[in-house]
Amino acid sequence: MLFTSTTLVALVCLLSEAVTAGGGRRHQGSSLSSFVHPLIAMSRKRRRLSSDALHRVQQGHASSSLEESSIGQDAADDTIYALSSGSGKAGVAVIRISGPLSPLILQLLTTDPSTRPCSSSSSNAIPYHGLRPLPPPRQAVLRRIYDPLVGELLDQGLVMWFPSPHSFTGDDTVELHLHGSRAVIEGVFEAFRRLQNALVEGWGEVRVRFDGLRPAERGEYTRRAFENGRLDLMEVEGLADLIAADTSSQRQQAIRQMRGGLSAVYERWRHELTSALAWLEAAIDFGDDDVQNDVEEQRTMQRVRERVDALVESMERALKDNRRGEIVRSGVRVGLFGPPNAGKSSLLNALARRPAAIVSSTPGTTRDLIEVPIDLSGVPVIVTDTAGIREGGPVNDHGDGDERAAVDPVEVEGMRRSWKALKGCQIGVLVLDLSVRASGAPGDDHHGGSVKWLIEPLRDMQMDGEGPSFLLVVLNKADLQQPTGGLLARVTTAIRETMGGKWADERCETIAASCPVIDIGANLGDVHMGQLDGIDGVERALGEVVQKAVYGDPGRAGGGGLGDVDVIITRERHRVHLQSCVEALRRFKDDPSMPLDLACEELRVAVRSLGRVVGAVDVEEILDVIFRDFCIGK
């Protein structure tokens, strides 16, 4: 008789009971007890044999009339394996196996084939008798790893097994911590592929086929954890963010989300709304006396409205967060802009500590956008170098302006792209050359007038709800021309007149600096660190502006990361569902005469919206999008 993966678990257990009850004895060296008990719960959870088949097995009448089970056709019943550590050579490689067959596979891999009885009926069959017992749960044990069919020693390493449900996926899970060479990893995977066509022989005619053993797909381990209730949807997203984290702020935010800190806030809101909904539904269901019912309805509605008022206030405060959570995930975008040859590319290279952009004394060298990610005080920042903007040239990404101010059509397109890039930036860095004067010689403080035509497009972006919310003016090449008080005053006045005094006071900083020139052919090791001293002040000023852009409150500029309780939105998906919840609650609030049944429906809409954030309801359509971002093995 031939059975598939999980079916053997029930059969071996029942056969064991039948043999013991009938006075039979077990084979010497059998590890039946260590194999059956951890798996029987999983087998019963996933699928059962027909009662008629079970009765025949219990009576010892298992015959060829017992049909092969269809277990293994459902992907949720499969046993999956993958490399969970990074690909390529490494000191240690972690291979994870999860599913109902994982304990049996661990026994097969760790049993020396030379110690097994030679009673197989074919070359691809393995006798179950004499398999090595499983190690204690959740304990690392040193074991030799063999190819069960070939008998070859593959490696020696630590093995662990985690019985269901106390594992990452919620299923029985095995981890192999082996040496990280490609040869070892491929050898183990080849052993798995051979097992897919192998048989494990039990007593009599009972056999199992490994038809449910297969490589894992992207994010399949995490998806199983979600489906088994080990993680909610926000915790899954937090895990994905932690894997992708590059800075300390990203790590802090991801860990808080992965540990359920954000989910707890939404669940608390959801619980309070559910309680309010229950009060209204009770008022509908149990009201009988008209006069008394009206009084109770009014009291209930008043209690509900008070609770809803407090919830709406909390939710709207969360929505007015300057998109801090999303910014930390994706990075603060900073755009360098200004006239040609002002030193924007030199500033980019100095911030990046490498020659990311070509630097030349010829104006207009930069024609296209160059982006460089950096870490400023734990906050991810994406700095964009843009093409130099000439006075009279295009003043937006539509090309409005006098194109004759440019040298050629390529430069015109570069200027358009510069304005378009600034639309998506949270911070603009205007770079001006202190050594330039109107006639081309040093010493003429003309910048006050020149700033206006560079700032006016930013004002227009602000009116459309786009563009930088903060501005840092860098007066570059201070080593060639020291800035005067009159120059700084004129620059500040031009910005205040263009953007408004309050905006200039709260959102604009000005600094004089001398950015080092790091040529494209230079390595950082070739640059004397004294040359980088001029960038320190710019970095500090930019870091302060970044903190303001992220935290909003300047008083928290030096505070610790983004793990604060008021940061509860880290993705656009969260914002959309929370906004939907607030809109439903506002419809309820704004209509004092709303009938109870309609009020209940608005609260249900709000509860469902919050449930979608944590994955409690109606999220099937977004699961594939979320899990495909995971690597294979996670």
Phi, psi and omega in degrees: 000141184241124179237157180262165185343273192293334180302324182298329183301310179294320183295314181297319179298314181293320178297321178300316179295322181294318180295316181295317180294328182273007178082007179287167179242153179280159176289144178298139177083000181290139176252039185302314185297323182287340182268319190290310192297318179294333187264337188297324179297318180294320182295321180290326179295319189276312183195152180240149171289162177296149183299327180293319180293319179297321181296319181293322179293317181299325181276002180076018182253031180295113184236180182292349178285347178286117187284155177291136180288156179268008180301139184109343179281338177268126183300331180292340179267355183288156168259124188245154178218152179190163173278116182272337176275174183294152178285161181095173183293140180202166178294321183225137174242137180248118177252127183250134177236129183221134180140176187297336181270355188299319178297319178296320179297319178299318179297319180295318183290331187258003178264126177295116183303333182289344180265354181277146176295140181271073182239017181290146180271348180207170185290339180254022178247143181237126176289137180286332184298138174085009177290147183292138181298158176290148174289165176302144181302141174058030175235136178279127182230138178282127180218151168276143183250124182243157166278113188299328183271317182277331182086008183278138173284122184264320182186177173227129182195187180273139177235147177218146172228143185238106181294148174295145001265010187270063177218172181300315183277341188090350175260167171303131186224141178236139173237134176248119178256100188242175173294144193270024178283154178298325183296318179294313182298313180295324178298318178293317179295324177295322176298321177297317181296323177294323180296333181299336180249016185261167174238143169249122185267131174259216179278147178062237184256010185281129178221159176232140176251139183272054183283348180260011180266124183204162175295147179285153174267173180302127175068012187290326177297315181291324178296320177296322177298320178293313183291333178269006175080014178281332178224145169268179188294322179292325177293324175298315178296322177297321177296317178298319180292324179294320179297325183268000187294136177247339184234167182294323178296318178296320179296314181298314181296317181294319181295317179298319179290320182293329180275004175092009181297319179284319179302323182299323179295312180294322180293324178295315176301315182297320179296317181295320178292323178296320177297316178298319178297321179297321178299315181295317181294324177295321178297326178286316189283327190248004176284131180233302178289128187300310182294311179298323181296319180297318180296314181294322178299318180296318179296315180297315181297322179296316178298316181295317181296322177297318179292318180295320178303315181294320180293317180298320178299316179295317182292319179292326176295323178293325180289334179268060187249014182061018182056039184299314181299316179293323180295318180295323179294315187262340181104146174283127181267124181241126180251123174272126180215165181152184181294162176299145173065024179276346180108021181295314181293325176296320178295317178301312181298322180292320177294321181281345184060032177198160180280078182281332183235151177288132179245130180211154176284349178282122180298147176083020180297316180280121180247336183232172182282140175233122181250137179225123176277136177224169179243116178246105178056039177086357180257130178288132182229135176248110183264129181246122174270131183244166177292147178298140183254122180268144178296131183092352179278191179305139182250004175200181183282356176272350177092010178297136182130182182266107182290346181290346178290341181273161180284320183205170181300329178297320179292325177299314179296323176299319179294319177300316180293329177298311180296322179295320179296321181295333178300328183263010182261145173275335182227134173252136176244107180272118182255121179240149183263113181293336186277355184268141172232168184302324182272357179100356179252157181295157167106347183267115182277081183258002192293333180304318178287325185286338183292326188302314183290343175273334183271328183303319175298328176294321177299318179296321177298316180300322180294333178266007180075024182233178173082177184297138174268348180224151182227132173241121178262121179252114176271098191274166178063041178292346177287338179267330182210112179291135179288144177259163178298326179295321179296312180299322180295318181293321178297313181298318181297318180298320179291318180297319180291329183276314186261345184103145184298317182295317180298316181295322182290322187267335192234010183229138176228149179232136180216144174260139184206170173228099184281132179292152177264113177251104184295158184297335181270003185264150169258159181300327179296338180274352183262122178294134185299337177298332179291338183271355182301326183292342182271344185300316179296321178295318180298316180297314180297317179294322178299320178295319179293322177299317179299320178296318181296327183275310186273336180084307182271115180302335180293343179257014186300328181261005184287176185280163199322199185257032178270013184291153188294339183277355177265098183235003178241117181241353179219156178300327178302316179299316183296318181298313182290322178293322177296321177298321178296314181297320180298319178295318179292326179292322176299323177292317182294321189280356180235088182298335183264013182299129178300155184300320183293322177289323177298318177300320181293321178296321178292325177297319178300317180296317180296318180295322179298317177293324178296328179292332180295314183270357177088019181282333182216146166048057181236008185302325184290340182257353184297315182299323180295319182289313188284339180288345177282346178281154175278164174293134181103359179235000000 
